[in-house]
Amino acid sequence: MKTAPGDKPTILIVDDVPSNIQVLAEALRAEYRVMVAGSGKMAFEIIARKGLPDLILLDVMMPGMDGYAVCRRLKENPLTQGVPVIFVTAKTDPEDEEQGLRLGAVDYIGKPFHLPIVLVRVRNHINLKLKSDLLETYAWLDALTNIPNRRRFDESFVIEWKRAQRTGLPLSLIVLDIDYFKPFNDHHGHGAGDICLCHVATTLAASVTRSGDLVARYGGEEFVALLPNTGEAGALQIAERLRGQIEALRMPHGYSPASAWVTVSAGLASTVPQADESPDRLFEKADQQLYGAKQAGRNRVCR
C-alpha cells in the first residue's frame, strides 16, 4: 500500500493480549491509522482484506503462529516483504533479538516498553518507509511524461500474464507509435517534440479508465496499453478510442504524409495465456500488427 499525500500512514498491531493492543493503539491513533489483530492468522486475513500496512508492530509469543513465523512468512512473500516489522515482545534475550533481526525485522523493542521511545522509533521507521515508497514511485514513472515507464509495464505484464493463466481470462495488449515523429522533431525542434510526447502520454493515460488497465511509455515515441480481462473486440474499441483521441488533439504536424495533425498507429493482440506460453509472444504479435498499420498508411489500428 502506498500512502497518498495527506493520508495517515497505516500501522498493524499484532498481539494476543488486548491490554497491549489498547496501550499502543491509543498512543498511535493521533498520527496513524491503526489496525489490530489478535493472532498471526488474523493479521494475514486483515492484510488480504484491507491491503498492506506501512508498518507492523508484532509480538513474538502468540498461540498458533508465533511472531517469528509471521515475520518469516511476510518476508518470504514478494507482496509483503517490503513492509517493515518491529518486534515488541517480552522475549528480550540477545539470542531472541538476533533471531528477530535475522528474520528481517527493522527493530526489536522489549517489554515492558517506554511508550515515548516506541513512538519515536515508529515515527523514524514510518518516515523511512514513506521515503522508500516515494523513490519506488519515481522509479516507475517516465521522467518526461510522468506516466508509467517501461519498467512498470514489464513488471505489470508478467503479473497480469500469470493472473490470466490462472483465471483463464483474456489479456490484450496495444502497442502505439506516434506517426512520423522524427520529421516532427527535426523540423519543430526537440522542445516541441517533448511537449508533443507529454500531450500524447497524458491523453492516452486519461483515455483508459478501468483501474486494472495500464498505459505506459515504452520508449521514444512508442507507448503500450495493457488490458487485463479484455478480449479482442473490447481491445479494438479501446485502441480506436486512443487513436481518435490523439487525432482530436489537433496538434499541427506539417511533415506527416498521414495527416495534417499528430496521429498514432496501433497494433493489438489478444490471447488467453496457456501454461507453456511466454508474454513475449503477445508483445511480438502486437508489434507485428503495429508494423502492419504503418505499412497500410498509418493513423490506423491493425489486429
ChimeraX attribute file (.defattr): number of C-alpha atoms within 10 A of each C-alpha:
attribute: neighborCount
match mode: 1-to-1
recipient: residues
	/A:1	15
	/A:2	18
	/A:3	16
	/A:4	10
	/A:5	8
	/A:6	6
	/A:7	10
	/A:8	15
	/A:9	21
	/A:10	23
	/A:11	23
	/A:12	23
	/A:13	26
	/A:14	28
	/A:15	26
	/A:16	19
	/A:17	14
	/A:18	12
	/A:19	10
	/A:20	16
	/A:21	18
	/A:22	13
	/A:23	11
	/A:24	17
	/A:25	19
	/A:26	10
	/A:27	14
	/A:28	18
	/A:29	14
	/A:30	10
	/A:31	12
	/A:32	18
	/A:33	16
	/A:34	20
	/A:35	19
	/A:36	21
	/A:37	20
	/A:38	17
	/A:39	24
	/A:40	25
	/A:41	14
	/A:42	13
	/A:43	21
	/A:44	17
	/A:45	13
	/A:46	17
	/A:47	15
	/A:48	10
	/A:49	9
	/A:50	11
	/A:51	14
	/A:52	21
	/A:53	22
	/A:54	25
	/A:55	23
	/A:56	25
	/A:57	24
	/A:58	29
	/A:59	29
	/A:60	23
	/A:61	18
	/A:62	17
	/A:63	12
	/A:64	10
	/A:65	13
	/A:66	17
	/A:67	24
	/A:68	23
	/A:69	14
	/A:70	20
	/A:71	26
	/A:72	16
	/A:73	14
	/A:74	20
	/A:75	19
	/A:76	11
	/A:77	10
	/A:78	8
	/A:79	11
	/A:80	17
	/A:81	15
	/A:82	17
	/A:83	19
	/A:84	22
	/A:85	26
	/A:86	24
	/A:87	24
	/A:88	26
	/A:89	21
	/A:90	15
	/A:91	17
	/A:92	15
	/A:93	9
	/A:94	9
	/A:95	10
	/A:96	16
	/A:97	19
	/A:98	13
	/A:99	12
	/A:100	22
	/A:101	18
	/A:102	11
	/A:103	19
	/A:104	19
	/A:105	23
	/A:106	15
	/A:107	17
	/A:108	21
	/A:109	21
	/A:110	16
	/A:111	12
	/A:112	11
	/A:113	12
	/A:114	10
	/A:115	12
	/A:116	10
	/A:117	11
	/A:118	18
	/A:119	14
	/A:120	11
	/A:121	16
	/A:122	19
	/A:123	16
	/A:124	11
	/A:125	18
	/A:126	19
	/A:127	14
	/A:128	13
	/A:129	20
	/A:130	17
	/A:131	12
	/A:132	14
	/A:133	17
	/A:134	14
	/A:135	11
	/A:136	12
	/A:137	13
	/A:138	14
	/A:139	14
	/A:140	18
	/A:141	18
	/A:142	18
	/A:143	11
	/A:144	13
	/A:145	19
	/A:146	15
	/A:147	20
	/A:148	22
	/A:149	23
	/A:150	19
	/A:151	16
	/A:152	20
	/A:153	20
	/A:154	13
	/A:155	11
	/A:156	16
	/A:157	21
	/A:158	14
	/A:159	12
	/A:160	20
	/A:161	23
	/A:162	17
	/A:163	17
	/A:164	19
	/A:165	18
	/A:166	12
	/A:167	11
	/A:168	14
	/A:169	16
	/A:170	19
	/A:171	26
	/A:172	26
	/A:173	27
	/A:174	30
	/A:175	30
	/A:176	28
	/A:177	24
	/A:178	23
	/A:179	25
	/A:180	20
	/A:181	20
	/A:182	16
	/A:183	15
	/A:184	21
	/A:185	16
	/A:186	12
	/A:187	13
	/A:188	14
	/A:189	12
	/A:190	13
	/A:191	10
	/A:192	14
	/A:193	19
	/A:194	15
	/A:195	13
	/A:196	20
	/A:197	21
	/A:198	16
	/A:199	15
	/A:200	25
	/A:201	24
	/A:202	15
	/A:203	15
	/A:204	25
	/A:205	18
	/A:206	12
	/A:207	16
	/A:208	19
	/A:209	9
	/A:210	9
	/A:211	6
	/A:212	12
	/A:213	17
	/A:214	22
	/A:215	25
	/A:216	27
	/A:217	28
	/A:218	21
	/A:219	12
	/A:220	10
	/A:221	20
	/A:222	18
	/A:223	23
	/A:224	25
	/A:225	25
	/A:226	23
	/A:227	24
	/A:228	22
	/A:229	21
	/A:230	20
	/A:231	18
	/A:232	17
	/A:233	12
	/A:234	13
	/A:235	24
	/A:236	22
	/A:237	11
	/A:238	18
	/A:239	28
	/A:240	16
	/A:241	15
	/A:242	26
	/A:243	20
	/A:244	15
	/A:245	18
	/A:246	23
	/A:247	19
	/A:248	12
	/A:249	14
	/A:250	12
	/A:251	15
	/A:252	15
	/A:253	20
	/A:254	14
	/A:255	19
	/A:256	18
	/A:257	12
	/A:258	17
	/A:259	16
	/A:260	14
	/A:261	19
	/A:262	25
	/A:263	28
	/A:264	30
	/A:265	27
	/A:266	32
	/A:267	27
	/A:268	28
	/A:269	25
	/A:270	25
	/A:271	20
	/A:272	19
	/A:273	23
	/A:274	14
	/A:275	9
	/A:276	6
	/A:277	12
	/A:278	13
	/A:279	17
	/A:280	10
	/A:281	13
	/A:282	22
	/A:283	21
	/A:284	14
	/A:285	19
	/A:286	24
	/A:287	21
	/A:288	18
	/A:289	22
	/A:290	27
	/A:291	18
	/A:292	19
	/A:293	22
	/A:294	22
	/A:295	9
	/A:296	13
	/A:297	12
	/A:298	24
	/A:299	22
	/A:300	21
	/A:301	25
	/A:302	23
	/A:303	20
